Amino acid sequence: MKKLLFLVLLSFGTLFAGGDEVSPAEKEYVSKDMGEMVTDFLTSTGAYAFFTAEEVTKEDHGEVITVSEFSQGWGRFIMILVAFLLFYLAIAKNFEPLLLLPIGFGGLLANIPIAEIAGPDGFLGILYDAGVSNGLFPILIFMGVGAMTDFGPLLSNPKTALLGGAAQFGIFATLIGAVALTDAGIFNFSLQDASAIGIIGGADGPTSIFIASNLAPDLLGAIAVASYSYMALVPIIQPPIMKALTTKEEREIQMSSLRPVSKLEKIMFPLTIIVLTLLVLPDATPLVGALMFGNFLKESGVVARLSDTLQNALINIITIFLGLAVGSKLAADKFLVPETLGILALGLIAFSIGTAAGVIMAKIMNRFSTHKINPLIGSAGVSAVPMAARVSNKVGMESKPGNMLLMHAMGPNVAGVIGSAVAAGVLLSIFK
């Protein structure tokens, strides 16, 4: 009866549409009984895809890849749990929600079966191709970071630049380590791959994406995920290292007030850095140039609208797009593979070495300086701005309430941003 009623309605629809014949697609649809339609619906559900997963071969950006049964089924379920863990850390623990929420949601969407949201034709895949694989989003992020950055603490106490430089040691130590592991037959990384992996030690997501897109595009997704994960997890990773390398007395060191910095100094600083980069390391100018452009607009004081756009609207939009695009690489078939897990492990080592190197450099400097430096600010030499500086301040306040280290830590922190960009330029000039 229902089928007859459906046919009658379909006939009236065809009549009013001005045609006498039913299209082939409509004929095929009409020929299905209720049981077949229910079956078709059930087989199109995510639940069915999870429990009937099997190995498939598909095309991804022109490359034919094989996706295992595990990645199609339980792997997706595991990565969805990882996405919810990121939500928990962002909301309940307040660990860099601006990063973790978009990345986690991108990971959640990427692991929805059938929809292929992270595929080449899905909107996450399109975002990834539009701004991550070609390095555009990192450049735009650096413009916004430059407009938000005050280089005053660095100019007020220039010797803290050494802490930002020391923290880049993790980049080169991990590069050497990745090459050694390749020689040992554990991994199969080229020098370009090792360089791109090592840059994770700078805890600078945009720089990591930029150098990976130039040196190791096949590892770009894994490197982006590792770099942004460690940036967001700075409050978990750094404090144990900082406390292990310092005594209670060192953590309680109070630093003298910073000297005032003139407007002329702040205006001349980005121009000076650009000229030096131009003369010595042109390969670093895309990142350094974008950073200094944003800062120059801010410090000039005559383009408040442009500076405000960089600091707010632009960087917020790009952060959303970049977070979702990076999260798309949390898809089980991309993430739960030995190569990606190896990159995560090496990236953690790089970041830990960079943190330790900054603290140790501060301790060394104290042996030759009458004005003592609290070694905790050395950990801010990694370029996770301003997360690393806030962690230095938090640990300092825990050791001695009222010992404000935030502005002192911002010196090595912004030096670390420049340092990681310079390190990327060095690697590009050698290995590109």
Secondary structure, DSSP 8 states (H G I E B T S, - for coil): -HHHHHHHHHHHHHHHTT-SS--HHHHHHHT--HHHHHHHHHHTSHHHHHHT---EEEEETTEEEEE-HHHHTHHHHHHHHHHHHHHHHHHTS-S-HHHHHHHHHHHHHHT-TTT-TTSTTSHHHHHIIIIITTSHHHHHHHHHHHHH---HHHHHSGGGHHHHHHTTHHHHHHHHHHHHHHHTTS----HHHHHHHHGGGG--HHHHHHHHHHH-GGGHHHHHHHHHHHHHTHHHHHHHHHHHHS-HHHHT----------HHHHHHHHHHHHHHHHHH-GGGHHHHHHHHHHHHHHHHSS-HHHHHHIIIIIHHHHHHHHHHHHHGGGSHHHHSSHHHHHHHHHHHHHHHHHHHHHHHHHHHHHTS-SS---GGGGGGGSS-TTHHHHHHHHHHHHHSTT---HHHHHHHHHHHHHHHHHHHHHHHHHH-
